[in-house]
Structure formats: structure tokens, C-alpha cells
Amino acid sequence: ANPTSATKYRNEAFNITIQVSSGSNFSVFRGNVSLNNLIIESFTNNAGDALWITSPSASSLNFNGAVKSAVGVSSINVYTIRVRAGNSGSASLNISNGRIIGVEPVEDFGVGFANGS
């Protein structure tokens, strides 16, 4: 998630972009995204040309997709959400169950997460 950290005032809206990137090209990508004390104001699908198994939306931020390119990609911006804090105090975005599958050779890559708070 980008940004990985920010200080905002209550009801101050800001953007978060969910991106998948790797040192090698990949063709399949997935992740589960949850919000804590954040309210979604808008949702923009940045990977519109992806083939979706589970298409993300404002009501379900989880995603499972594949790129159309035979050579894959090393990075893809999945979506951007505009959010604001629901209440005073801390808020967070958490990513789990991430997976990317490489193109050549076909292999499962280990996945690390940049959660936000």
C-alpha cells in the first residue's frame, strides 16, 4: 500500500494505491485487503485490462487477477481508494493472502506486504 504511513486529521480524505511488484515478471496476482477505521469515499480500478477471477470493488477490496501480456509484468497498480478516518485514533489497511506467480519459469514467489497505518 502506498503510502505506508501518514498522519491525517479526522475526515481528511487521502488516496491509497494498492500495487503488486516483483523483481521478476509475473502473470497472476492476488491479495486480500481489509480496512480498520477507514471509510471509502471512492474506488478507481487501475488494472482495468487485467483478467479478473475476483474483481476488486469499493464493497470488496480483495483481488485475484492475471495480466493479458504473455511476458507478464514486474509491477501493476491494482486500484486506488480515496479514504478518510471514521473516528479519531489510529486506522490501518492490512494486506494478507498475497500471491504472485511468475511467467517463465512458472513459479510461486514469496510475498511481502507493505501494510499502511
C-alpha positions in Angstrom: 0.0 0.0 0.0 1.2 3.5 -0.8 1.6 5.5 1.4 2.7 3.0 4.1 2.2 5.6 6.8 0.5 9.0 7.1 -0.8 11.4 9.8 -4.2 12.8 8.9 -7.0 14.8 10.6 -10.4 13.2 11.1 -12.5 13.5 8.0 -9.4 14.5 5.9 -9.5 12.4 2.7 -6.4 10.9 1.1 -5.6 8.3 -1.6 -4.1 4.8 -1.1 -2.8 2.9 -4.1 -2.6 -0.9 -4.0 0.3 -2.1 -6.1 1.8 -5.5 -6.8 5.5 -5.5 -7.8 8.3 -8.1 -8.1 11.9 -8.3 -9.2 10.7 -10.8 -11.9 7.8 -10.7 -14.3 4.6 -12.3 -13.1 1.3 -13.1 -14.7 -1.1 -13.9 -11.7 -1.5 -11.8 -8.6 -3.9 -11.8 -5.7 -4.4 -10.3 -2.2 -7.0 -9.7 0.5 -7.3 -6.2 1.7 -9.0 -5.0 4.9 -9.6 -1.6 6.4 -9.7 -0.6 10.1 -11.4 2.7 10.9 -11.2 3.9 7.3 -14.2 4.8 5.2 -14.0 4.5 1.4 -15.1 7.6 -0.5 -14.2 6.4 -4.0 -12.6 3.5 -5.8 -10.7 3.5 -9.1 -9.7 0.3 -10.8 -6.2 1.0 -12.2 -5.8 -2.5 -13.7 -8.8 -2.4 -16.0 -7.1 -4.5 -18.7 -6.5 -7.4 -16.2 -8.4 -10.6 -16.5 -10.2 -10.9 -13.2 -11.1 -14.0 -11.3 -12.1 -11.8 -8.3 -12.5 -8.2 -9.4 -12.0 -5.6 -6.7 -14.6 -3.0 -5.9 -15.4 -0.5 -3.2 -17.5 -3.1 -1.4 -14.9 -5.9 -1.7 -11.2 -4.9 -1.9 -9.9 -8.4 -2.4 -8.4 -9.2 -5.8 -7.3 -12.1 -7.9 -6.3 -11.4 -11.4 -4.0 -12.1 -14.3 -2.3 -9.9 -16.8 -3.0 -10.3 -20.5 0.6 -9.9 -21.6 2.3 -13.2 -22.5 5.6 -11.9 -20.9 3.9 -10.7 -17.7 4.7 -7.6 -15.8 7.0 -6.7 -13.0 4.6 -4.2 -11.5 0.9 -3.3 -11.6 -1.2 -0.7 -9.9 -4.3 -2.7 -8.9 -6.5 0.1 -7.6 -6.6 3.4 -5.8 -9.1 4.2 -3.0 -9.9 7.5 -1.5 -10.5 7.1 2.2 -11.0 9.1 5.4 -10.8 8.2 9.0 -14.1 7.1 10.5 -13.2 8.1 14.1 -10.3 9.7 15.9 -7.4 7.4 16.8 -5.5 5.0 14.7 -6.5 3.5 11.4 -4.9 0.9 9.2 -5.0 -1.0 5.9 -3.9 -4.7 6.0 -3.0 -7.0 3.1 -3.0 -10.7 3.5 -3.0 -14.0 1.5 -0.9 -12.4 -1.3 0.4 -14.5 -4.1 2.1 -13.8 -7.4 3.0 -16.5 -10.0 5.9 -15.9 -12.3 5.8 -16.3 -16.1 9.0 -18.2 -17.1 9.7 -20.3 -15.3 6.3 -20.7 -13.8 6.9 -20.4 -10.1 5.3 -19.2 -6.9 7.1 -16.2 -5.4 7.2 -15.4 -1.7 5.2 -12.3 -0.9 5.9 -9.5 1.5 3.4 -6.8 2.4 3.7 -3.0 2.9 0.6 -2.5 5.1 -0.4 1.0 6.0 -1.3 2.9 9.1 
